[in-house]
Amino acid sequence: MHDRLSVDSCPFSWSVPSRLAALPEAARRGLPEPPSVDKLVVCHGDACAPNTLIDEDGGWRGHVDFGDLGIADRWADLAVAEWSLGYDYGGEWRAEFFDAYGIAPDVERLDYYLALWDAGDISCR
C-alpha cells in the first residue's frame, strides 16, 4: 500500500501534527519530540494484523478499516503493524516483518510512533 497509493492525491492526514492536535494536552506533554519524517506515504492508520485479510494459504487478500487513512511517515503504520503481530499472534516477529518490508527496524521511530499510538490512537487494543 505504501508504494502504490499517491501521496499527492490523498486528501487526508495522519501526520504527527494532526494526531497531536487531536490528543488532550496531558497526553501531548508525555510524548518525546517526534523524529524527522523518513518517508511520507499514504498510511492505513490502523495497520493492526486483524485489518489485513489473508487467505488459507497465507496470501494477501486485502485491507479493511480505513477510518484513519492519511498521509504520514511510513513508520506510523510500521510501528503499529509490527507491534500487532506480537500482540495478536504472540512471539517476536520484528526480524521477519522488516525483512518482508525490505528495511531495517528504526528503533527511535518505532518507539515514538508506539508512544503516540498509546497516547490516544489505540483503535486495535
GIVEN-V391594 format. One record per pair of residues at least 12 apart in sequence whose ideal C-beta (glycine too) atoms are under 10 Angstrom apart, sorted by sequence separation. I is the first residue (numbers start at 1). J is the second residue. If there is no record, write none. Layout:
BEGIN
[[I/J] [I/J]]
END
This chain:
BEGIN
[[19/31] [51/63] [52/64] [81/93] [82/94] [85/97] [98/110] [51/64] [52/65] [84/97] [94/107] [20/34] [50/64] [51/65] [82/96] [83/97] [16/31] [19/34] [50/65] [51/66] [82/97] [47/63] [81/97] [82/98] [94/110] [16/33] [17/34] [46/63] [48/65] [16/34] [46/64] [47/65] [15/34] [16/35] [44/63] [46/65] [78/97] [82/101] [44/64] [45/65] [46/66] [78/98] [81/101] [16/37] [44/65] [45/66] [46/67] [47/68] [15/37] [44/66] [45/67] [46/68] [43/66] [44/67] [45/68] [46/69] [78/101] [82/105] [42/66] [44/68] [45/69] [15/40] [43/68] [44/69] [45/70] [78/103] [19/45] [43/69] [44/70] [79/105] [14/41] [42/69] [43/70] [45/72] [74/101] [78/105] [79/106] [83/110] [14/42] [15/43] [42/70] [43/71] [44/72] [75/103] [78/106] [82/110] [14/43] [42/71] [43/72] [47/76] [48/77] [51/80] [52/81] [74/103] [10/40] [12/42] [13/43] [14/44] [41/71] [42/72] [43/73] [47/77] [51/81] [75/105] [79/109] [80/110] [83/113] [10/41] [12/43] [14/45] [40/71] [41/72] [43/74] [45/76] [46/77] [47/78] [49/80] [75/106] [78/109] [79/110] [82/113] [83/114] [7/39] [10/42] [14/46] [40/72] [41/73] [42/74] [43/75] [44/76] [45/77] [47/79] [48/80] [49/81] [52/84] [74/106] [78/110] [79/111] [82/114] [7/40] [9/42] [10/43] [12/45] [39/72] [40/73] [41/74] [43/76] [44/77] [47/80] [48/81] [49/82] [51/84] [75/108] [76/109] [79/112] [80/113] [7/41] [8/42] [39/73] [40/74] [41/75] [43/77] [46/80] [47/81] [49/83] [50/84] [75/109] [79/113] [80/114] [83/117] [6/41] [7/42] [37/72] [38/73] [39/74] [41/76] [42/77] [43/78] [45/80] [46/81] [47/82] [48/83] [49/84] [74/109] [75/110] [78/113] [79/114] [83/118] [3/39] [5/41] [6/42] [37/73] [38/74] [39/75] [41/77] [44/80] [47/83] [48/84] [49/85] [73/109] [76/112] [77/113] [79/115] [80/116] [88/124] [2/39] [4/41] [5/42] [36/73] [37/74] [38/75] [41/78] [43/80] [44/81] [47/84] [48/85] [49/86] [75/112] [76/113] [79/116] [80/117] [87/124] [2/40] [3/41] [4/42] [5/43] [35/73] [37/75] [46/84] [49/87] [50/88] [75/113] [76/114] [79/117] [87/125] [2/41] [3/42] [5/44] [34/73] [37/76] [48/87] [49/88] [73/112] [74/113] [75/114] [1/41] [2/42] [35/75] [38/78] [48/88] [49/89] [73/113] [76/116] [84/124] [1/42] [2/43] [72/113] [76/117] [80/121] [83/124] [84/125] [1/43] [2/44] [80/122] [83/125] [1/44] [80/123] [49/93] [80/124] [2/47] [76/121] [1/47] [19/68] [1/52] [19/70] [18/70] [18/71] [19/72] [68/121] [12/66] [14/68] [18/72] [14/69] [15/70] [68/123] [12/68] [13/69] [14/70] [15/71] [16/72] [67/123] [12/69] [13/70] [14/71] [15/72] [16/73] [19/76] [12/70] [13/71] [14/72] [15/73] [65/123] [10/69] [11/70] [12/71] [13/72] [14/73] [65/124] [10/70] [11/71] [12/72] [16/76] [10/71] [15/76] [1/63] [14/76] [8/71] [14/77] [5/69] [7/71] [39/103] [1/66] [6/71] [7/72] [38/103] [5/71] [1/69] [38/106] [48/117] [3/74] [35/106] [38/109] [46/117] [2/74] [36/108] [37/109] [51/123] [1/74] [35/108] [36/109] [51/124] [34/108] [35/109] [48/122] [50/124] [2/77] [34/109] [35/110] [46/121] [48/123] [49/124] [1/77] [2/78] [32/108] [35/111] [45/121] [46/122] [48/124] [35/112] [46/123] [47/124] [48/125] [34/112] [35/113] [45/123] [46/124] [32/111] [33/112] [34/113] [32/112] [31/112] [34/115] [34/116] [32/115] [31/115] [32/116] [30/115] [31/116] [31/118] [27/115] [28/116] [30/118] [31/119] [27/116] [30/119] [31/120] [29/119] [27/118] [28/119] [27/119] [28/120] [23/116] [26/119] [27/120] [19/113] [24/119] [16/112] [20/116] [23/119] [24/120] [16/113] [19/116] [22/119] [23/120] [19/117] [22/120] [23/121] [2/101] [3/102] [20/119] [22/121] [16/116] [19/119] [20/120] [19/120] [19/121] [14/121]]
END
